[in-house]
């Protein structure tokens, strides 16, 4: 698989959001002022071993990926699309514990939906964005295809990133260790999620000429 050429601006913006995205900062519309600009959308392919993508580089300094659970079905599924269309996609996910230098465990989960076409991925992203808005999940947007929301799991503070890149729809969630407080772990959660999203998007990206390559207007 080829190396991603379009992630750089997003990585910078995600680091900005790591500091302010879920703390209430941002403009009146809930959008961060550090928006990702000029990202080049790519095309992506499914993998049967998504957890391996998270092991290529440290998610944060001194952190190590522990035991992992892959969730990857090779059979394509049908989504509910626009105007009765039933676009096809494959999904793959990873659930893992990430150990920090103090031996504490942080929970990380990723889910990637790889569509056969670009437009259905865009539609699915907008549906999820609308659902989060209806559910009153405060969104901190980076651009028109990437946003953060606060998350929680059994009392543990967390952060979730949802992004759409070409034919890929990706969610990444991380949760602090047992006993952690939201204000103590927000920056580290941002770093873990940002790096996990970068590794997943880059690892799934392909330059195969047969892959869908159209870029929809949005």
C-alpha positions as CSV (number, residue, x, y, z in Angstrom):
1,X,0.0,0.0,0.0
2,X,1.2,3.5,-0.8
3,X,2.1,6.1,1.8
4,X,-0.6,8.7,2.4
5,X,0.2,12.1,1.0
6,X,-2.9,13.9,2.3
7,X,-2.9,13.4,6.1
8,X,-0.4,16.2,7.2
9,X,-2.8,19.1,7.5
10,X,-5.3,16.9,9.3
11,X,-2.7,15.8,11.8
12,X,-1.9,19.4,12.6
13,X,-5.6,20.3,13.1
14,X,-6.2,17.2,15.2
15,X,-3.5,18.3,17.6
16,X,-5.1,21.7,17.9
17,X,-8.4,20.0,18.6
18,X,-6.7,17.8,21.2
19,X,-6.1,20.8,23.3
20,X,-9.5,22.6,22.7
21,X,-11.9,20.4,20.8
22,X,-13.9,19.0,23.7
23,X,-13.2,21.6,26.3
24,X,-15.8,24.0,25.1
25,X,-13.4,26.2,23.1
26,X,-14.1,27.1,19.5
27,X,-16.4,29.6,17.8
28,X,-20.1,30.1,18.2
29,X,-20.9,27.3,15.8
30,X,-18.9,24.8,17.7
31,X,-16.3,24.6,15.0
32,X,-12.6,24.8,15.9
33,X,-10.7,27.7,14.5
34,X,-7.8,25.4,13.6
35,X,-9.6,23.7,10.7
36,X,-8.0,21.2,8.4
37,X,-7.5,22.8,5.0
38,X,-6.5,21.3,1.7
39,X,-6.6,17.6,2.6
40,X,-6.3,15.3,-0.4
41,X,-8.9,12.6,-0.1
42,X,-7.7,9.1,-1.0
43,X,-9.1,5.7,-1.9
44,X,-8.9,2.7,0.5
45,X,-9.2,-1.0,0.7
46,X,-10.4,-3.5,3.3
47,X,-8.0,-5.4,5.6
48,X,-8.5,-8.6,7.5
49,X,-6.0,-7.5,10.2
50,X,-6.9,-3.9,11.2
51,X,-5.1,-4.2,14.6
52,X,-1.8,-4.7,12.9
53,X,-2.1,-1.1,11.5
54,X,-2.0,0.3,15.1
55,X,1.2,-1.4,15.9
56,X,3.4,0.2,13.3
57,X,4.2,3.3,15.4
58,X,3.7,4.3,19.1
59,X,0.3,5.9,19.6
60,X,1.9,8.2,22.2
61,X,5.3,8.5,23.8
62,X,5.9,5.5,26.1
63,X,2.6,3.8,25.2
64,X,2.4,0.2,24.0
65,X,-0.4,-1.6,22.3
66,X,-1.4,-4.7,24.4
67,X,-3.7,-7.6,23.5
68,X,-5.9,-6.9,20.5
69,X,-9.1,-8.2,19.0
70,X,-9.7,-7.9,15.2
71,X,-13.2,-7.6,13.9
72,X,-13.2,-8.1,10.1
73,X,-15.7,-9.8,7.9
74,X,-14.6,-10.4,4.3
75,X,-18.2,-10.5,2.9
76,X,-19.5,-7.2,1.6
77,X,-22.6,-5.8,3.2
78,X,-25.3,-3.5,1.8
79,X,-26.0,-0.1,3.3
80,X,-29.2,1.9,3.1
81,X,-28.3,4.6,0.6
82,X,-30.1,7.5,-1.0
83,X,-33.1,7.0,-3.3
84,X,-33.4,3.3,-2.5
85,X,-29.8,2.5,-3.5
86,X,-28.1,-0.2,-1.6
87,X,-24.4,0.5,-1.8
88,X,-21.9,-2.2,-0.7
89,X,-19.1,-1.9,1.9
90,X,-16.8,-3.9,4.0
91,X,-16.0,-3.1,7.6
92,X,-13.1,-3.9,9.9
93,X,-12.5,-2.9,13.5
94,X,-9.9,-3.3,16.3
95,X,-10.4,-3.3,20.1
96,X,-7.3,-3.0,22.2
97,X,-5.8,-1.9,25.5
98,X,-3.0,0.6,25.3
99,X,-0.6,0.6,28.3
100,X,1.0,3.9,29.4
101,X,4.4,4.2,31.0
102,X,2.8,3.9,34.5
103,X,1.2,0.6,33.6
104,X,-2.3,1.9,33.3
105,X,-4.6,0.6,30.6
106,X,-6.4,2.9,28.1
107,X,-9.1,1.5,25.9
108,X,-9.0,2.1,22.2
109,X,-11.5,1.0,19.5
110,X,-11.5,1.7,15.8
111,X,-14.1,0.9,13.1
112,X,-13.5,1.4,9.4
113,X,-16.2,1.2,6.7
114,X,-14.7,0.8,3.2
115,X,-17.3,1.5,0.5
116,X,-17.0,0.4,-3.1
117,X,-17.8,4.0,-4.2
118,X,-17.1,7.4,-2.8
119,X,-20.6,9.0,-2.7
120,X,-22.1,6.4,-0.3
121,X,-19.3,7.0,2.1
122,X,-20.1,10.7,2.1
123,X,-23.8,10.0,2.6
124,X,-23.1,7.6,5.5
125,X,-20.9,10.2,7.1
126,X,-23.7,12.8,6.9
127,X,-26.2,10.4,8.4
128,X,-23.9,9.7,11.3
129,X,-23.2,13.4,11.8
130,X,-27.0,14.2,11.8
131,X,-27.6,11.4,14.3
132,X,-24.9,12.7,16.7
133,X,-26.5,16.2,16.4
134,X,-30.0,14.8,17.2
135,X,-28.6,12.9,20.2
136,X,-27.1,16.2,21.4
137,X,-23.5,15.0,21.1
138,X,-21.6,18.3,21.0
139,X,-19.5,18.2,17.9
140,X,-16.2,20.0,17.5
141,X,-15.7,20.1,13.8
142,X,-12.3,20.3,12.0
143,X,-13.7,20.5,8.5
144,X,-16.7,19.2,6.5
145,X,-15.6,15.6,6.9
146,X,-14.0,15.4,10.3
147,X,-15.3,16.1,13.8
148,X,-14.8,15.2,17.5
149,X,-17.4,14.3,20.1
150,X,-16.9,13.6,23.8
151,X,-17.4,9.9,24.8
152,X,-17.9,7.9,28.0
153,X,-17.6,4.2,28.9
154,X,-18.6,3.0,32.3
155,X,-17.7,6.3,33.9
156,X,-14.4,6.5,32.0
157,X,-13.9,9.8,30.1
158,X,-13.2,9.4,26.4
159,X,-13.0,11.0,23.0
160,X,-14.3,9.9,19.6
161,X,-13.2,11.1,16.2
162,X,-15.4,10.5,13.1
163,X,-13.9,11.2,9.7
164,X,-14.6,10.5,6.0
165,X,-11.8,10.3,3.5
166,X,-12.7,9.3,0.0
167,X,-14.5,5.9,0.2
168,X,-13.5,5.4,3.8
169,X,-15.6,6.2,6.9
170,X,-13.7,5.8,10.1
171,X,-14.4,6.2,13.8
172,X,-11.8,6.0,16.5
173,X,-12.6,6.1,20.3
174,X,-10.2,6.1,23.3
175,X,-11.0,6.1,27.0
176,X,-8.9,7.0,30.0
177,X,-7.7,4.5,32.6
178,X,-9.7,3.5,35.6
179,X,-10.1,6.4,38.1
180,X,-9.1,9.1,35.6
181,X,-10.7,12.5,35.4
182,X,-11.7,14.1,32.1
183,X,-9.5,17.2,32.5
184,X,-6.5,15.0,33.3
185,X,-6.6,12.9,30.2
186,X,-8.1,15.0,27.4
187,X,-4.8,15.9,25.8
188,X,-3.5,12.3,25.9
189,X,-6.7,11.0,24.6
190,X,-6.5,13.4,21.7
191,X,-3.0,12.2,20.9
192,X,-3.9,8.5,21.0
193,X,-7.0,9.0,18.8
194,X,-5.2,11.3,16.3
195,X,-2.4,8.8,15.9
196,X,-4.7,5.8,15.6
197,X,-6.7,7.5,13.0
198,X,-3.6,8.5,11.0
199,X,-2.3,4.9,11.1
200,X,-5.7,3.4,10.1
201,X,-6.2,5.8,7.2
202,X,-2.7,5.5,6.0
203,X,-2.7,1.7,6.2
204,X,-6.0,1.3,4.3
205,X,-5.1,3.8,1.6
206,X,-4.3,2.3,-1.8
207,X,-3.1,3.6,-5.2
208,X,-4.7,0.8,-7.1
209,X,-6.0,2.2,-10.3
210,X,-9.1,0.0,-10.1
211,X,-10.2,1.5,-6.8
212,X,-12.9,4.3,-6.7
213,X,-11.2,7.6,-7.4
214,X,-13.9,10.2,-7.8
215,X,-14.0,13.1,-5.3
216,X,-17.5,14.3,-4.7
217,X,-18.3,17.9,-4.2
218,X,-19.5,18.7,-0.7
